[in-house]
């Protein structure tokens, strides 16, 4: 699994890949904030943040960093490729692990999870339709739900493997817990779908060319924030499942 710093780096790189996140003058310091949060700030990234903060000229900073400075752009792209290659290798390992037994539900959930997560990447235009703070919230929440779900899938698999070596009530309990973890992943997939639908509502004008009334837009923004808050609460609950009583109860079988 990616550690916290690596996850923050990936989120930061995804944000920097979207100039729209940096353009609004109200968040001229996005590059600086991202650099500080992720711990990847080199002189160029810090410069971009300071330039935006001082003059609300993030678009100019972006052009300097990535259009007029090909070295900076190439560096960013190389970092993005490296992070994504490591991530894909890890996903391939998990997929192979899940496919090593006769249970197919976890494999399908894994595929559904990856498909929903990648939907946010394939549609490269949605960050332009949402204010930058919300973009950051969406990316962080999607990433959090995704990573927690991967852990749940692996935990469910480990419980199921150990259950095969046992009999009686303990085996039944382990299999029940494994299925309950998969149920949580199923809910995670649904949550990602709801968040993506919420994002798409804010992209209606871009996608269809039809205007949206201000009241409807405000309601759609509120609905998206409600979905993000609900997903955050659910992720916190699932993190508790991973680190709480169930883990302690079956620790001896997971060694």
Rosetta constraint file for C-alpha pairs under 8 A:
AtomPair CA 1 CA 90 HARMONIC 7.45 0.50
AtomPair CA 2 CA 6 HARMONIC 5.60 0.50
AtomPair CA 2 CA 7 HARMONIC 5.93 0.50
AtomPair CA 3 CA 7 HARMONIC 6.22 0.50
AtomPair CA 4 CA 8 HARMONIC 6.17 0.50
AtomPair CA 5 CA 9 HARMONIC 6.16 0.50
AtomPair CA 5 CA 38 HARMONIC 6.38 0.50
AtomPair CA 5 CA 39 HARMONIC 7.43 0.50
AtomPair CA 6 CA 10 HARMONIC 6.26 0.50
AtomPair CA 7 CA 11 HARMONIC 6.26 0.50
AtomPair CA 8 CA 12 HARMONIC 6.02 0.50
AtomPair CA 8 CA 37 HARMONIC 7.10 0.50
AtomPair CA 8 CA 38 HARMONIC 4.86 0.50
AtomPair CA 9 CA 13 HARMONIC 6.09 0.50
AtomPair CA 9 CA 38 HARMONIC 5.02 0.50
AtomPair CA 9 CA 39 HARMONIC 7.30 0.50
AtomPair CA 9 CA 40 HARMONIC 6.73 0.50
AtomPair CA 10 CA 14 HARMONIC 6.21 0.50
AtomPair CA 10 CA 80 HARMONIC 7.50 0.50
AtomPair CA 10 CA 83 HARMONIC 6.56 0.50
AtomPair CA 11 CA 15 HARMONIC 6.24 0.50
AtomPair CA 11 CA 139 HARMONIC 6.94 0.50
AtomPair CA 11 CA 140 HARMONIC 6.94 0.50
AtomPair CA 11 CA 143 HARMONIC 7.89 0.50
AtomPair CA 12 CA 16 HARMONIC 6.15 0.50
AtomPair CA 12 CA 34 HARMONIC 5.57 0.50
AtomPair CA 12 CA 35 HARMONIC 7.27 0.50
AtomPair CA 12 CA 38 HARMONIC 6.31 0.50
AtomPair CA 13 CA 17 HARMONIC 6.15 0.50
AtomPair CA 13 CA 76 HARMONIC 7.40 0.50
AtomPair CA 13 CA 79 HARMONIC 7.77 0.50
AtomPair CA 13 CA 80 HARMONIC 6.26 0.50
AtomPair CA 14 CA 18 HARMONIC 6.95 0.50
AtomPair CA 14 CA 80 HARMONIC 7.76 0.50
AtomPair CA 15 CA 19 HARMONIC 7.96 0.50
AtomPair CA 15 CA 21 HARMONIC 6.65 0.50
AtomPair CA 15 CA 136 HARMONIC 7.48 0.50
AtomPair CA 16 CA 21 HARMONIC 7.45 0.50
AtomPair CA 16 CA 22 HARMONIC 7.79 0.50
AtomPair CA 16 CA 31 HARMONIC 7.14 0.50
AtomPair CA 18 CA 22 HARMONIC 7.60 0.50
AtomPair CA 18 CA 127 HARMONIC 7.20 0.50
AtomPair CA 19 CA 23 HARMONIC 6.28 0.50
AtomPair CA 19 CA 59 HARMONIC 7.51 0.50
AtomPair CA 19 CA 62 HARMONIC 6.80 0.50
AtomPair CA 20 CA 24 HARMONIC 7.43 0.50
AtomPair CA 20 CA 127 HARMONIC 6.58 0.50
AtomPair CA 20 CA 128 HARMONIC 5.36 0.50
AtomPair CA 20 CA 132 HARMONIC 7.70 0.50
AtomPair CA 21 CA 30 HARMONIC 7.19 0.50
AtomPair CA 21 CA 127 HARMONIC 6.94 0.50
AtomPair CA 21 CA 128 HARMONIC 7.43 0.50
AtomPair CA 21 CA 131 HARMONIC 7.81 0.50
AtomPair CA 21 CA 132 HARMONIC 5.11 0.50
AtomPair CA 21 CA 135 HARMONIC 7.44 0.50
AtomPair CA 22 CA 27 HARMONIC 6.65 0.50
AtomPair CA 22 CA 28 HARMONIC 6.10 0.50
AtomPair CA 22 CA 29 HARMONIC 7.58 0.50
AtomPair CA 22 CA 30 HARMONIC 5.72 0.50
AtomPair CA 22 CA 31 HARMONIC 6.91 0.50
AtomPair CA 22 CA 58 HARMONIC 5.52 0.50
AtomPair CA 22 CA 59 HARMONIC 6.61 0.50
AtomPair CA 22 CA 62 HARMONIC 7.32 0.50
AtomPair CA 22 CA 132 HARMONIC 7.68 0.50
AtomPair CA 23 CA 27 HARMONIC 7.57 0.50
AtomPair CA 23 CA 28 HARMONIC 6.86 0.50
AtomPair CA 23 CA 57 HARMONIC 7.45 0.50
AtomPair CA 23 CA 58 HARMONIC 5.04 0.50
AtomPair CA 23 CA 59 HARMONIC 4.72 0.50
AtomPair CA 23 CA 62 HARMONIC 7.89 0.50
AtomPair CA 24 CA 28 HARMONIC 6.32 0.50
AtomPair CA 24 CA 56 HARMONIC 7.50 0.50
AtomPair CA 24 CA 58 HARMONIC 6.97 0.50
AtomPair CA 24 CA 59 HARMONIC 7.79 0.50
AtomPair CA 24 CA 132 HARMONIC 7.89 0.50
AtomPair CA 25 CA 52 HARMONIC 7.03 0.50
AtomPair CA 25 CA 55 HARMONIC 7.88 0.50
AtomPair CA 25 CA 56 HARMONIC 4.14 0.50
AtomPair CA 25 CA 57 HARMONIC 6.22 0.50
AtomPair CA 25 CA 58 HARMONIC 6.42 0.50
AtomPair CA 26 CA 56 HARMONIC 6.81 0.50
AtomPair CA 27 CA 52 HARMONIC 7.60 0.50
AtomPair CA 27 CA 53 HARMONIC 7.59 0.50
AtomPair CA 27 CA 56 HARMONIC 7.68 0.50
AtomPair CA 27 CA 132 HARMONIC 7.35 0.50
AtomPair CA 28 CA 49 HARMONIC 6.62 0.50
AtomPair CA 28 CA 51 HARMONIC 7.59 0.50
AtomPair CA 28 CA 52 HARMONIC 3.88 0.50
AtomPair CA 28 CA 53 HARMONIC 4.94 0.50
AtomPair CA 28 CA 55 HARMONIC 7.82 0.50
AtomPair CA 28 CA 56 HARMONIC 5.13 0.50
AtomPair CA 28 CA 57 HARMONIC 6.54 0.50
AtomPair CA 28 CA 58 HARMONIC 4.99 0.50
AtomPair CA 29 CA 33 HARMONIC 6.08 0.50
AtomPair CA 29 CA 48 HARMONIC 7.63 0.50
AtomPair CA 29 CA 49 HARMONIC 4.34 0.50
AtomPair CA 29 CA 50 HARMONIC 6.33 0.50
AtomPair CA 29 CA 51 HARMONIC 7.67 0.50
AtomPair CA 29 CA 52 HARMONIC 5.15 0.50
AtomPair CA 29 CA 53 HARMONIC 4.83 0.50
AtomPair CA 29 CA 58 HARMONIC 7.53 0.50
AtomPair CA 30 CA 34 HARMONIC 5.97 0.50
AtomPair CA 30 CA 49 HARMONIC 6.08 0.50
AtomPair CA 30 CA 52 HARMONIC 7.86 0.50
AtomPair CA 31 CA 35 HARMONIC 6.03 0.50
AtomPair CA 31 CA 45 HARMONIC 6.00 0.50
AtomPair CA 31 CA 46 HARMONIC 6.84 0.50
AtomPair CA 31 CA 48 HARMONIC 5.98 0.50
AtomPair CA 31 CA 49 HARMONIC 4.50 0.50
AtomPair CA 32 CA 36 HARMONIC 6.20 0.50
AtomPair CA 32 CA 41 HARMONIC 7.59 0.50
AtomPair CA 32 CA 45 HARMONIC 6.50 0.50
AtomPair CA 32 CA 46 HARMONIC 5.17 0.50
AtomPair CA 32 CA 47 HARMONIC 7.67 0.50
AtomPair CA 32 CA 48 HARMONIC 6.81 0.50
AtomPair CA 32 CA 49 HARMONIC 3.85 0.50
AtomPair CA 32 CA 50 HARMONIC 6.56 0.50
AtomPair CA 33 CA 37 HARMONIC 6.08 0.50
AtomPair CA 33 CA 49 HARMONIC 7.15 0.50
AtomPair CA 34 CA 38 HARMONIC 5.90 0.50
AtomPair CA 34 CA 41 HARMONIC 7.97 0.50
AtomPair CA 35 CA 39 HARMONIC 5.61 0.50
AtomPair CA 35 CA 40 HARMONIC 5.36 0.50
AtomPair CA 35 CA 41 HARMONIC 4.28 0.50
AtomPair CA 35 CA 42 HARMONIC 7.82 0.50
AtomPair CA 35 CA 45 HARMONIC 6.57 0.50
AtomPair CA 35 CA 46 HARMONIC 6.80 0.50
AtomPair CA 36 CA 40 HARMONIC 7.26 0.50
AtomPair CA 36 CA 41 HARMONIC 6.43 0.50
AtomPair CA 41 CA 45 HARMONIC 5.49 0.50
AtomPair CA 41 CA 46 HARMONIC 5.91 0.50
AtomPair CA 42 CA 46 HARMONIC 6.22 0.50
AtomPair CA 43 CA 47 HARMONIC 5.90 0.50
AtomPair CA 44 CA 48 HARMONIC 6.24 0.50
AtomPair CA 44 CA 65 HARMONIC 6.82 0.50
AtomPair CA 44 CA 72 HARMONIC 7.24 0.50
AtomPair CA 45 CA 49 HARMONIC 6.43 0.50
AtomPair CA 45 CA 65 HARMONIC 7.88 0.50
AtomPair CA 46 CA 50 HARMONIC 6.22 0.50
AtomPair CA 47 CA 51 HARMONIC 6.00 0.50
AtomPair CA 47 CA 61 HARMONIC 8.00 0.50
AtomPair CA 48 CA 52 HARMONIC 6.28 0.50
AtomPair CA 48 CA 58 HARMONIC 7.14 0.50
AtomPair CA 48 CA 61 HARMONIC 5.11 0.50
AtomPair CA 48 CA 62 HARMONIC 6.90 0.50
AtomPair CA 48 CA 65 HARMONIC 7.02 0.50
AtomPair CA 49 CA 53 HARMONIC 6.22 0.50
AtomPair CA 49 CA 58 HARMONIC 7.63 0.50
AtomPair CA 49 CA 61 HARMONIC 7.88 0.50
AtomPair CA 50 CA 54 HARMONIC 6.09 0.50
AtomPair CA 51 CA 55 HARMONIC 6.32 0.50
AtomPair CA 51 CA 56 HARMONIC 7.48 0.50
AtomPair CA 51 CA 57 HARMONIC 6.65 0.50
AtomPair CA 51 CA 58 HARMONIC 6.82 0.50
AtomPair CA 51 CA 61 HARMONIC 6.26 0.50
AtomPair CA 52 CA 56 HARMONIC 4.74 0.50
AtomPair CA 52 CA 57 HARMONIC 4.88 0.50
AtomPair CA 52 CA 58 HARMONIC 4.37 0.50
AtomPair CA 52 CA 61 HARMONIC 6.62 0.50
AtomPair CA 53 CA 57 HARMONIC 7.76 0.50
AtomPair CA 53 CA 58 HARMONIC 7.92 0.50
AtomPair CA 57 CA 61 HARMONIC 6.38 0.50
AtomPair CA 58 CA 62 HARMONIC 5.98 0.50
AtomPair CA 59 CA 63 HARMONIC 6.26 0.50
AtomPair CA 60 CA 64 HARMONIC 6.19 0.50
AtomPair CA 61 CA 65 HARMONIC 6.04 0.50
AtomPair CA 62 CA 66 HARMONIC 5.90 0.50
AtomPair CA 62 CA 67 HARMONIC 7.34 0.50
AtomPair CA 63 CA 67 HARMONIC 4.75 0.50
AtomPair CA 63 CA 68 HARMONIC 5.98 0.50
AtomPair CA 63 CA 69 HARMONIC 7.95 0.50
AtomPair CA 64 CA 68 HARMONIC 4.94 0.50
AtomPair CA 64 CA 69 HARMONIC 5.94 0.50
AtomPair CA 65 CA 69 HARMONIC 5.30 0.50
AtomPair CA 65 CA 70 HARMONIC 7.82 0.50
AtomPair CA 65 CA 72 HARMONIC 5.95 0.50
AtomPair CA 65 CA 73 HARMONIC 6.90 0.50
AtomPair CA 66 CA 70 HARMONIC 6.06 0.50
AtomPair CA 66 CA 71 HARMONIC 7.99 0.50
AtomPair CA 66 CA 72 HARMONIC 5.90 0.50
AtomPair CA 66 CA 73 HARMONIC 4.61 0.50
AtomPair CA 67 CA 73 HARMONIC 7.27 0.50
AtomPair CA 69 CA 73 HARMONIC 6.63 0.50
AtomPair CA 70 CA 74 HARMONIC 5.97 0.50
AtomPair CA 71 CA 75 HARMONIC 6.06 0.50
AtomPair CA 72 CA 76 HARMONIC 6.21 0.50
AtomPair CA 73 CA 77 HARMONIC 6.16 0.50
AtomPair CA 74 CA 78 HARMONIC 6.01 0.50
AtomPair CA 75 CA 79 HARMONIC 6.22 0.50
AtomPair CA 76 CA 80 HARMONIC 6.15 0.50
AtomPair CA 77 CA 81 HARMONIC 6.14 0.50
AtomPair CA 78 CA 82 HARMONIC 6.17 0.50
AtomPair CA 79 CA 83 HARMONIC 6.17 0.50
AtomPair CA 80 CA 84 HARMONIC 6.09 0.50
AtomPair CA 81 CA 85 HARMONIC 5.91 0.50
AtomPair CA 82 CA 86 HARMONIC 6.27 0.50
AtomPair CA 83 CA 87 HARMONIC 6.18 0.50
AtomPair CA 84 CA 88 HARMONIC 6.02 0.50
AtomPair CA 85 CA 89 HARMONIC 6.17 0.50
AtomPair CA 86 CA 90 HARMONIC 6.29 0.50
AtomPair CA 87 CA 91 HARMONIC 6.24 0.50
AtomPair CA 88 CA 92 HARMONIC 6.09 0.50
AtomPair CA 89 CA 93 HARMONIC 6.33 0.50
AtomPair CA 90 CA 94 HARMONIC 6.34 0.50
AtomPair CA 91 CA 95 HARMONIC 6.07 0.50
AtomPair CA 92 CA 96 HARMONIC 6.12 0.50
AtomPair CA 93 CA 97 HARMONIC 6.20 0.50
AtomPair CA 94 CA 98 HARMONIC 6.23 0.50
AtomPair CA 94 CA 154 HARMONIC 7.48 0.50
AtomPair CA 95 CA 99 HARMONIC 6.22 0.50
AtomPair CA 95 CA 107 HARMONIC 6.82 0.50
AtomPair CA 95 CA 110 HARMONIC 7.26 0.50
AtomPair CA 96 CA 100 HARMONIC 6.39 0.50
AtomPair CA 98 CA 106 HARMONIC 6.56 0.50
AtomPair CA 98 CA 107 HARMONIC 5.87 0.50
AtomPair CA 98 CA 154 HARMONIC 7.59 0.50
AtomPair CA 98 CA 157 HARMONIC 6.76 0.50
AtomPair CA 99 CA 103 HARMONIC 7.63 0.50
AtomPair CA 99 CA 104 HARMONIC 7.20 0.50
AtomPair CA 99 CA 107 HARMONIC 6.34 0.50
AtomPair CA 103 CA 107 HARMONIC 7.79 0.50
AtomPair CA 104 CA 108 HARMONIC 6.34 0.50
AtomPair CA 105 CA 109 HARMONIC 6.20 0.50
AtomPair CA 106 CA 110 HARMONIC 6.02 0.50
AtomPair CA 106 CA 153 HARMONIC 6.51 0.50
AtomPair CA 106 CA 157 HARMONIC 7.89 0.50
AtomPair CA 106 CA 182 HARMONIC 6.79 0.50
AtomPair CA 107 CA 111 HARMONIC 6.25 0.50
AtomPair CA 108 CA 112 HARMONIC 6.10 0.50
AtomPair CA 109 CA 113 HARMONIC 5.91 0.50
AtomPair CA 109 CA 182 HARMONIC 7.87 0.50
AtomPair CA 109 CA 185 HARMONIC 7.02 0.50
AtomPair CA 109 CA 186 HARMONIC 6.63 0.50
AtomPair CA 109 CA 189 HARMONIC 7.77 0.50
AtomPair CA 110 CA 114 HARMONIC 6.20 0.50
AtomPair CA 110 CA 150 HARMONIC 7.58 0.50
AtomPair CA 110 CA 153 HARMONIC 7.57 0.50
AtomPair CA 111 CA 115 HARMONIC 6.06 0.50
AtomPair CA 112 CA 116 HARMONIC 6.17 0.50
AtomPair CA 112 CA 189 HARMONIC 6.80 0.50
AtomPair CA 113 CA 117 HARMONIC 6.18 0.50
AtomPair CA 113 CA 146 HARMONIC 7.04 0.50
AtomPair CA 113 CA 188 HARMONIC 7.87 0.50
AtomPair CA 113 CA 189 HARMONIC 5.48 0.50
AtomPair CA 114 CA 118 HARMONIC 5.97 0.50
AtomPair CA 114 CA 146 HARMONIC 7.97 0.50
AtomPair CA 115 CA 119 HARMONIC 6.27 0.50
AtomPair CA 116 CA 120 HARMONIC 7.36 0.50
AtomPair CA 116 CA 189 HARMONIC 6.91 0.50
AtomPair CA 116 CA 192 HARMONIC 6.31 0.50
AtomPair CA 116 CA 193 HARMONIC 6.43 0.50
AtomPair CA 117 CA 121 HARMONIC 7.39 0.50
AtomPair CA 117 CA 142 HARMONIC 6.87 0.50
AtomPair CA 117 CA 143 HARMONIC 7.89 0.50
AtomPair CA 117 CA 146 HARMONIC 7.02 0.50
AtomPair CA 117 CA 192 HARMONIC 7.21 0.50
AtomPair CA 118 CA 122 HARMONIC 6.17 0.50
AtomPair CA 119 CA 123 HARMONIC 6.37 0.50
AtomPair CA 119 CA 196 HARMONIC 7.72 0.50
AtomPair CA 120 CA 124 HARMONIC 7.40 0.50
AtomPair CA 120 CA 196 HARMONIC 7.04 0.50
AtomPair CA 125 CA 129 HARMONIC 7.24 0.50
AtomPair CA 126 CA 130 HARMONIC 6.88 0.50
AtomPair CA 126 CA 199 HARMONIC 6.94 0.50
AtomPair CA 126 CA 200 HARMONIC 7.31 0.50
AtomPair CA 126 CA 202 HARMONIC 7.92 0.50
AtomPair CA 126 CA 203 HARMONIC 6.22 0.50
AtomPair CA 127 CA 131 HARMONIC 7.62 0.50
AtomPair CA 127 CA 132 HARMONIC 7.41 0.50
AtomPair CA 127 CA 135 HARMONIC 5.88 0.50
AtomPair CA 129 CA 202 HARMONIC 6.27 0.50
AtomPair CA 129 CA 203 HARMONIC 5.73 0.50
AtomPair CA 129 CA 206 HARMONIC 7.84 0.50
AtomPair CA 130 CA 134 HARMONIC 6.50 0.50
AtomPair CA 130 CA 135 HARMONIC 6.30 0.50
AtomPair CA 130 CA 202 HARMONIC 6.91 0.50
AtomPair CA 131 CA 135 HARMONIC 6.45 0.50
AtomPair CA 132 CA 136 HARMONIC 6.33 0.50
AtomPair CA 133 CA 137 HARMONIC 6.38 0.50
AtomPair CA 134 CA 138 HARMONIC 6.05 0.50
AtomPair CA 134 CA 225 HARMONIC 7.94 0.50
AtomPair CA 135 CA 139 HARMONIC 6.22 0.50
AtomPair CA 136 CA 140 HARMONIC 6.06 0.50
AtomPair CA 137 CA 141 HARMONIC 5.96 0.50
AtomPair CA 137 CA 228 HARMONIC 7.54 0.50
AtomPair CA 138 CA 142 HARMONIC 5.99 0.50
AtomPair CA 138 CA 195 HARMONIC 7.93 0.50
AtomPair CA 138 CA 228 HARMONIC 7.01 0.50
AtomPair CA 139 CA 143 HARMONIC 6.03 0.50
AtomPair CA 140 CA 144 HARMONIC 6.02 0.50
AtomPair CA 141 CA 145 HARMONIC 6.08 0.50
AtomPair CA 141 CA 228 HARMONIC 6.74 0.50
AtomPair CA 141 CA 231 HARMONIC 7.20 0.50
AtomPair CA 141 CA 232 HARMONIC 6.73 0.50
AtomPair CA 142 CA 146 HARMONIC 6.03 0.50
AtomPair CA 142 CA 192 HARMONIC 6.72 0.50
AtomPair CA 143 CA 147 HARMONIC 6.11 0.50
AtomPair CA 144 CA 148 HARMONIC 6.09 0.50
AtomPair CA 144 CA 235 HARMONIC 7.26 0.50
AtomPair CA 145 CA 149 HARMONIC 6.03 0.50
AtomPair CA 145 CA 188 HARMONIC 6.50 0.50
AtomPair CA 145 CA 192 HARMONIC 7.78 0.50
AtomPair CA 145 CA 231 HARMONIC 7.45 0.50
AtomPair CA 145 CA 235 HARMONIC 6.08 0.50
AtomPair CA 146 CA 150 HARMONIC 6.33 0.50
AtomPair CA 146 CA 188 HARMONIC 7.78 0.50
AtomPair CA 147 CA 151 HARMONIC 6.50 0.50
AtomPair CA 148 CA 152 HARMONIC 6.30 0.50
AtomPair CA 148 CA 235 HARMONIC 7.05 0.50
AtomPair CA 148 CA 238 HARMONIC 7.28 0.50
AtomPair CA 148 CA 239 HARMONIC 6.90 0.50
AtomPair CA 149 CA 153 HARMONIC 6.18 0.50
AtomPair CA 149 CA 184 HARMONIC 7.79 0.50
AtomPair CA 149 CA 185 HARMONIC 5.41 0.50
AtomPair CA 149 CA 188 HARMONIC 6.88 0.50
AtomPair CA 150 CA 154 HARMONIC 6.33 0.50
AtomPair CA 151 CA 155 HARMONIC 6.08 0.50
AtomPair CA 151 CA 242 HARMONIC 7.87 0.50
AtomPair CA 152 CA 156 HARMONIC 6.00 0.50
AtomPair CA 152 CA 181 HARMONIC 5.89 0.50
AtomPair CA 152 CA 182 HARMONIC 7.11 0.50
AtomPair CA 152 CA 184 HARMONIC 7.81 0.50
AtomPair CA 152 CA 185 HARMONIC 6.86 0.50
AtomPair CA 152 CA 242 HARMONIC 7.15 0.50
AtomPair CA 153 CA 157 HARMONIC 6.22 0.50
AtomPair CA 153 CA 181 HARMONIC 7.12 0.50
AtomPair CA 153 CA 182 HARMONIC 6.50 0.50
AtomPair CA 153 CA 185 HARMONIC 7.19 0.50
AtomPair CA 154 CA 158 HARMONIC 6.21 0.50
AtomPair CA 155 CA 159 HARMONIC 6.19 0.50
AtomPair CA 155 CA 178 HARMONIC 7.46 0.50
AtomPair CA 155 CA 181 HARMONIC 7.76 0.50
AtomPair CA 155 CA 242 HARMONIC 7.96 0.50
AtomPair CA 156 CA 160 HARMONIC 6.20 0.50
AtomPair CA 156 CA 177 HARMONIC 7.42 0.50
AtomPair CA 156 CA 178 HARMONIC 4.25 0.50
AtomPair CA 156 CA 179 HARMONIC 6.99 0.50
AtomPair CA 156 CA 181 HARMONIC 5.85 0.50
AtomPair CA 156 CA 182 HARMONIC 6.66 0.50
AtomPair CA 157 CA 161 HARMONIC 6.20 0.50
AtomPair CA 157 CA 178 HARMONIC 6.99 0.50
AtomPair CA 158 CA 162 HARMONIC 6.24 0.50
AtomPair CA 158 CA 254 HARMONIC 6.88 0.50
AtomPair CA 159 CA 163 HARMONIC 6.07 0.50
AtomPair CA 159 CA 174 HARMONIC 5.77 0.50
AtomPair CA 159 CA 175 HARMONIC 6.83 0.50
AtomPair CA 159 CA 177 HARMONIC 7.59 0.50
AtomPair CA 159 CA 178 HARMONIC 5.81 0.50
AtomPair CA 159 CA 253 HARMONIC 7.74 0.50
AtomPair CA 159 CA 254 HARMONIC 7.13 0.50
AtomPair CA 160 CA 164 HARMONIC 6.56 0.50
AtomPair CA 160 CA 174 HARMONIC 6.63 0.50
AtomPair CA 160 CA 175 HARMONIC 5.67 0.50
AtomPair CA 160 CA 178 HARMONIC 6.10 0.50
AtomPair CA 161 CA 165 HARMONIC 7.33 0.50
AtomPair CA 162 CA 166 HARMONIC 7.02 0.50
AtomPair CA 162 CA 174 HARMONIC 7.85 0.50
AtomPair CA 162 CA 253 HARMONIC 6.25 0.50
AtomPair CA 162 CA 254 HARMONIC 7.12 0.50
AtomPair CA 163 CA 167 HARMONIC 7.50 0.50
AtomPair CA 163 CA 170 HARMONIC 7.53 0.50
AtomPair CA 163 CA 171 HARMONIC 4.69 0.50
AtomPair CA 163 CA 172 HARMONIC 7.55 0.50
AtomPair CA 163 CA 174 HARMONIC 5.73 0.50
AtomPair CA 163 CA 175 HARMONIC 6.35 0.50
AtomPair CA 164 CA 171 HARMONIC 7.08 0.50
AtomPair CA 166 CA 170 HARMONIC 6.92 0.50
AtomPair CA 166 CA 171 HARMONIC 5.33 0.50
AtomPair CA 167 CA 171 HARMONIC 5.08 0.50
AtomPair CA 167 CA 172 HARMONIC 7.69 0.50
AtomPair CA 168 CA 172 HARMONIC 6.45 0.50
AtomPair CA 169 CA 173 HARMONIC 6.02 0.50
AtomPair CA 170 CA 174 HARMONIC 6.17 0.50
AtomPair CA 171 CA 175 HARMONIC 6.20 0.50
AtomPair CA 172 CA 176 HARMONIC 6.08 0.50
AtomPair CA 173 CA 177 HARMONIC 6.13 0.50
AtomPair CA 174 CA 178 HARMONIC 6.11 0.50
AtomPair CA 174 CA 250 HARMONIC 7.87 0.50
AtomPair CA 175 CA 179 HARMONIC 6.25 0.50
AtomPair CA 176 CA 180 HARMONIC 6.19 0.50
AtomPair CA 177 CA 181 HARMONIC 6.28 0.50
AtomPair CA 178 CA 182 HARMONIC 6.47 0.50
AtomPair CA 179 CA 183 HARMONIC 6.22 0.50
AtomPair CA 180 CA 184 HARMONIC 6.45 0.50
AtomPair CA 181 CA 185 HARMONIC 6.52 0.50
AtomPair CA 182 CA 186 HARMONIC 6.25 0.50
AtomPair CA 183 CA 187 HARMONIC 6.38 0.50
AtomPair CA 184 CA 188 HARMONIC 6.28 0.50
AtomPair CA 184 CA 238 HARMONIC 7.54 0.50
AtomPair CA 185 CA 189 HARMONIC 6.30 0.50
AtomPair CA 186 CA 190 HARMONIC 6.47 0.50
AtomPair CA 187 CA 191 HARMONIC 6.18 0.50
AtomPair CA 188 CA 192 HARMONIC 6.26 0.50
AtomPair CA 189 CA 193 HARMONIC 6.30 0.50
AtomPair CA 190 CA 194 HARMONIC 6.25 0.50
AtomPair CA 191 CA 195 HARMONIC 6.20 0.50
AtomPair CA 191 CA 227 HARMONIC 7.79 0.50
AtomPair CA 191 CA 231 HARMONIC 6.57 0.50
AtomPair CA 192 CA 196 HARMONIC 6.09 0.50
AtomPair CA 193 CA 197 HARMONIC 6.13 0.50
AtomPair CA 194 CA 198 HARMONIC 6.15 0.50
AtomPair CA 194 CA 227 HARMONIC 7.31 0.50
AtomPair CA 195 CA 199 HARMONIC 6.21 0.50
AtomPair CA 195 CA 224 HARMONIC 6.58 0.50
AtomPair CA 195 CA 227 HARMONIC 6.22 0.50
AtomPair CA 195 CA 228 HARMONIC 7.03 0.50
AtomPair CA 196 CA 200 HARMONIC 6.13 0.50
AtomPair CA 197 CA 201 HARMONIC 6.31 0.50
AtomPair CA 198 CA 202 HARMONIC 6.86 0.50
AtomPair CA 198 CA 220 HARMONIC 6.99 0.50
AtomPair CA 198 CA 221 HARMONIC 7.99 0.50
AtomPair CA 198 CA 223 HARMONIC 7.05 0.50
AtomPair CA 198 CA 224 HARMONIC 5.22 0.50
AtomPair CA 198 CA 227 HARMONIC 7.97 0.50
AtomPair CA 199 CA 203 HARMONIC 6.67 0.50
AtomPair CA 199 CA 224 HARMONIC 6.97 0.50
AtomPair CA 200 CA 204 HARMONIC 6.39 0.50
AtomPair CA 201 CA 220 HARMONIC 6.62 0.50
AtomPair CA 202 CA 217 HARMONIC 6.98 0.50
AtomPair CA 202 CA 220 HARMONIC 6.70 0.50
AtomPair CA 202 CA 221 HARMONIC 7.28 0.50
AtomPair CA 203 CA 207 HARMONIC 6.03 0.50
AtomPair CA 204 CA 208 HARMONIC 5.68 0.50
AtomPair CA 204 CA 209 HARMONIC 7.25 0.50
AtomPair CA 204 CA 210 HARMONIC 6.94 0.50
AtomPair CA 204 CA 211 HARMONIC 7.85 0.50
AtomPair CA 204 CA 212 HARMONIC 7.62 0.50
AtomPair CA 205 CA 209 HARMONIC 4.67 0.50
AtomPair CA 205 CA 210 HARMONIC 4.91 0.50
AtomPair CA 205 CA 211 HARMONIC 5.45 0.50
AtomPair CA 205 CA 212 HARMONIC 6.74 0.50
AtomPair CA 206 CA 210 HARMONIC 7.87 0.50
AtomPair CA 212 CA 216 HARMONIC 6.59 0.50
AtomPair CA 212 CA 217 HARMONIC 6.39 0.50
AtomPair CA 213 CA 217 HARMONIC 6.20 0.50
AtomPair CA 214 CA 218 HARMONIC 6.13 0.50
AtomPair CA 215 CA 219 HARMONIC 6.22 0.50
AtomPair CA 216 CA 220 HARMONIC 6.11 0.50
AtomPair CA 217 CA 221 HARMONIC 6.22 0.50
AtomPair CA 218 CA 222 HARMONIC 6.28 0.50
AtomPair CA 219 CA 223 HARMONIC 6.15 0.50
AtomPair CA 220 CA 224 HARMONIC 6.23 0.50
AtomPair CA 221 CA 225 HARMONIC 6.33 0.50
AtomPair CA 222 CA 226 HARMONIC 6.16 0.50
AtomPair CA 223 CA 227 HARMONIC 6.20 0.50
AtomPair CA 224 CA 228 HARMONIC 6.23 0.50
AtomPair CA 225 CA 229 HARMONIC 6.15 0.50
AtomPair CA 226 CA 230 HARMONIC 6.16 0.50
AtomPair CA 227 CA 231 HARMONIC 6.10 0.50
AtomPair CA 228 CA 232 HARMONIC 6.14 0.50
AtomPair CA 229 CA 233 HARMONIC 6.36 0.50
AtomPair CA 230 CA 234 HARMONIC 6.22 0.50
AtomPair CA 231 CA 235 HARMONIC 6.03 0.50
AtomPair CA 232 CA 236 HARMONIC 6.22 0.50
AtomPair CA 233 CA 237 HARMONIC 6.30 0.50
AtomPair CA 234 CA 238 HARMONIC 6.23 0.50
AtomPair CA 235 CA 239 HARMONIC 6.08 0.50
AtomPair CA 236 CA 240 HARMONIC 6.32 0.50
AtomPair CA 237 CA 241 HARMONIC 6.45 0.50
AtomPair CA 238 CA 242 HARMONIC 6.31 0.50
AtomPair CA 239 CA 243 HARMONIC 6.25 0.50
AtomPair CA 240 CA 244 HARMONIC 5.21 0.50
AtomPair CA 241 CA 245 HARMONIC 7.07 0.50
AtomPair CA 241 CA 246 HARMONIC 6.44 0.50
AtomPair CA 241 CA 247 HARMONIC 7.48 0.50
AtomPair CA 242 CA 246 HARMONIC 7.25 0.50
AtomPair CA 242 CA 247 HARMONIC 6.29 0.50
AtomPair CA 243 CA 247 HARMONIC 5.89 0.50
AtomPair CA 243 CA 248 HARMONIC 7.97 0.50
AtomPair CA 244 CA 248 HARMONIC 6.60 0.50
AtomPair CA 245 CA 249 HARMONIC 5.99 0.50
AtomPair CA 246 CA 250 HARMONIC 6.31 0.50
AtomPair CA 247 CA 251 HARMONIC 5.64 0.50
AtomPair CA 250 CA 254 HARMONIC 6.57 0.50
AtomPair CA 251 CA 255 HARMONIC 6.76 0.50
